[in-house]
């Protein structure tokens, strides 16, 4: 079992909805004045990572949100978890939706405190580069949380939407913001703030490359900031944003090796960042709540609610030699009273006493490569160069190469590479693809979901309306 990292200091807040764990202080107990040393600064930022790691956010629910609403897996109803998400019949009182909303917002709370702290007033001796690096981390994590909030609850790809985004809070206990009557921002306003935060984060991380944290893969680094920028730009199809940093992207791709097929299964087993990882969220089962972990929802002895479609391997289009389709990664298993069904076996594989201990591989070099290939193709019409980058992945997976990069081929490769990691729903939505009805005989089926459908955005949770009169619901709910 991996050793536990520093005990994190977490502040858990939802806008108008207060919640806490026994080990976490409540919002009224928090005071930005508590940051008076570099150690306090580090603890506050590490608290944001801990909140992000919990099963209500990236420890499970964010990944599930990107899989069960698409065409890879469905909720089999064994324990009734994620049935509403699988059907895409979600109401504003759904508990998983509400907790996802709250934990995303809570993740941004500590970064907001850090960003609005006067670092020049820190007491004691410390390395300026360390404080600057932590500030850069805070900007990126605030952006990451708000990006996830926007792509889950925003109207950017709805036919019936009004272009509403989310409430992008930039201060902790903002005296200029009436949190009880605060309207949602527009998607365009949110995008501008996202890119502003990412740029601020990059600049601070650039100027703190001598920090002790500059190469820590379990915290945000400059490389992770560029990887995140590529994710945001791809989601919004702002290909010029990626092409404008092509030198940095290519340098990053050269720095991190694509995991070869011989190491692929082991890469997912190791409980620490591997060579291809740019940023991983640290998990151990003292924090992740093993029963609620991503492992357990895929194949655990308690839940095992997420089941792959019976024709998954054929529908994805795997070669039989592809390591990603091997029995170590995807297999039929007999458990409980069920017949054998396809399951995710290789990603987040720890079980028994180690269940819940697999780091979440947030940014891998493979994602940056495929983001760059898409930008080259769609933004620059450089098919030849895009094909070269696209084929960097299958050439390391014992899979057939592509004769030419097309958007469909890139999406096909993304589905293969990121299967079970929470990418698929957002890839289909951003590219205007229909979410197909893979097998209408499966339980809790969402049927065909067309581009622009109201269900592509989750409903704003009822608790937010109870607390904030300025909130407006998404269409269809």
HUHUZI-V80030 format. One record per pair of residues at least 6 apart in sequence whose ideal C-beta (glycine too) atoms are under 6 Angstrom apart, sorted by the first residue. I is the first residue (numbers start at 1). GAP is how many residues later the second one is. D is the distance in whole Angstrom. If there is no record, write none. Layout:
I/GAP/D, I/GAP/D
//
This chain:
1/353/6, 2/269/5, 2/282/5, 2/355/6, 4/280/6, 4/282/6, 5/277/6, 8/38/5, 8/39/5, 8/42/4, 9/34/4, 9/38/4, 10/14/5, 10/37/4, 10/40/5, 10/41/5, 11/19/5, 11/98/5, 11/99/6, 12/7/6, 12/8/5, 12/12/5, 12/94/5, 13/14/5, 13/93/5, 13/96/5, 14/88/4, 14/91/5, 15/90/6, 15/164/6, 16/451/2, 16/452/5, 17/85/6, 17/446/5, 17/450/6, 18/9/6, 20/6/5, 32/81/5, 35/6/6, 35/82/5, 36/87/5, 37/86/5, 37/87/5, 38/84/6, 38/88/4, 38/93/6, 41/93/5, 44/66/5, 44/69/6, 44/70/6, 45/69/6, 45/89/5, 45/92/5, 45/93/6, 47/63/5, 48/59/5, 48/62/4, 48/63/6, 48/93/5, 51/55/5, 51/56/5, 52/6/5, 52/55/5, 53/6/5, 53/228/5, 53/230/6, 55/234/6, 55/237/4, 56/43/4, 56/47/4, 57/46/4, 58/223/6, 58/302/5, 59/229/5, 60/234/5, 61/35/6, 61/39/5, 63/231/6, 63/359/4, 64/18/6, 66/356/3, 66/357/6, 66/359/5, 66/360/6, 67/6/5, 67/355/6, 68/7/6, 68/14/5, 68/17/5, 68/18/5, 69/16/6, 69/19/6, 69/356/5, 70/354/4, 70/355/4, 70/358/6, 70/365/6, 71/365/5, 71/367/5, 72/352/5, 73/233/5, 73/235/5, 74/12/5, 74/368/5, 74/370/6, 75/7/4, 75/8/5, 75/11/4, 75/230/5, 75/369/5, 76/229/6, 76/231/5, 77/6/6, 77/366/5, 77/367/6, 78/227/5, 79/224/5, 79/226/6, 81/224/5, 82/223/6, 83/361/5, 84/6/5, 84/10/5, 86/358/4, 87/357/5, 87/359/5, 88/358/4, 88/367/5, 90/7/6, 90/368/6, 90/369/6, 92/367/4, 92/369/6, 92/370/4, 92/385/6, 93/369/5, 97/361/5, 97/364/6, 98/363/4, 98/365/6, 101/360/5, 104/41/5, 104/44/5, 104/45/5, 107/38/4, 108/34/5, 108/37/4, 111/27/4, 111/30/5, 111/31/4, 112/59/6, 112/60/4, 113/59/5, 114/24/4, 115/23/5, 116/55/6, 119/12/5, 129/79/4, 129/81/5, 129/82/4, 130/81/5, 132/72/5, 132/75/6, 132/76/4, 133/75/4, 133/78/4, 133/80/5, 135/69/5, 136/65/5, 136/68/3, 136/69/4, 137/82/6, 137/83/4, 139/58/5, 139/61/5, 139/62/3, 140/61/4, 140/80/5, 140/85/5, 142/55/6, 143/51/5, 143/54/4, 143/55/5, 146/22/5, 147/47/6, 147/85/6, 149/17/5, 150/15/5, 150/16/5, 150/40/5, 151/275/6, 152/306/5, 153/13/6, 153/304/6, 153/305/5, 154/11/5, 154/12/6, 154/33/6, 155/6/3, 155/9/5, 155/302/6, 156/31/5, 157/272/5, 157/299/6, 158/294/6, 158/299/6, 159/293/3, 160/294/6, 160/315/4, 163/23/5, 163/24/5, 164/20/5, 165/20/5, 165/21/6, 165/22/4, 165/25/4, 166/18/6, 167/15/5, 167/17/5, 168/17/5, 168/22/5, 168/25/5, 180/288/6, 181/288/5, 181/289/4, 182/286/6, 182/288/5, 183/287/4, 198/31/5, 201/24/5, 202/23/5, 205/17/4, 205/20/6, 213/6/6, 217/56/4, 217/60/6, 217/63/6, 218/62/6, 218/64/5, 223/29/6, 223/55/5, 224/54/5, 224/55/4, 224/139/6, 226/22/5, 226/26/6, 227/51/5, 227/136/4, 227/141/5, 230/12/5, 230/138/6, 230/141/4, 233/8/4, 233/9/5, 234/137/5, 235/195/5, 239/136/4, 239/139/5, 239/140/3, 240/139/6, 242/133/4, 243/132/6, 243/136/5, 249/123/5, 253/116/6, 256/20/6, 256/109/4, 257/18/5, 258/134/6, 258/138/5, 259/8/5, 259/17/4, 260/136/5, 261/62/4, 261/135/6, 261/136/5, 261/137/5, 264/59/5, 265/63/5, 265/81/6, 267/7/5, 268/78/5, 268/79/5, 268/81/6, 269/80/6, 271/86/5, 273/7/5, 276/88/5, 276/89/5, 277/84/6, 277/87/6, 278/85/4, 279/83/5, 279/84/4, 280/79/4, 280/81/5, 281/79/4, 281/81/6, 282/77/6, 283/76/5, 284/73/5, 285/71/4, 285/72/5, 288/68/4, 290/65/5, 290/66/4, 291/11/6, 293/62/6, 293/63/4, 294/54/5, 295/53/5, 295/55/6, 295/60/5, 296/6/6, 296/7/5, 297/6/5, 297/8/6, 297/9/5, 298/8/5, 298/46/5, 299/44/5, 307/34/5, 308/34/4, 309/129/5, 309/130/5, 312/30/5, 313/12/6, 316/99/6, 316/100/6, 318/7/4, 319/80/5, 319/81/5, 321/77/4, 322/75/5, 322/76/6, 322/77/4, 323/74/5, 323/75/5, 324/73/6, 324/92/6, 328/18/5, 329/17/3, 330/12/6, 331/14/5, 332/8/4, 332/9/6, 332/10/6, 333/10/6, 334/6/5, 344/76/4, 347/73/5, 348/10/4, 350/7/5, 350/8/5, 366/27/6, 366/51/5, 369/20/5, 369/23/5, 370/44/6, 372/17/6, 373/13/5, 373/16/4, 373/17/4, 373/32/6, 373/37/6, 374/36/5, 376/6/5, 376/9/5, 376/10/4, 377/9/4, 377/28/5, 383/22/6, 386/19/4, 387/17/6, 387/18/4, 390/12/6, 390/15/5, 391/10/5, 391/11/6, 393/20/6, 393/24/6, 394/7/6, 402/7/5, 411/16/6, 414/13/6, 428/7/5, 429/27/5, 432/19/4, 434/16/6, 435/14/4, 437/10/5, 437/11/5, 454/21/5, 454/22/3, 457/17/5, 459/15/6, 459/18/4, 460/11/6, 460/13/5, 464/7/5, 465/6/6
//
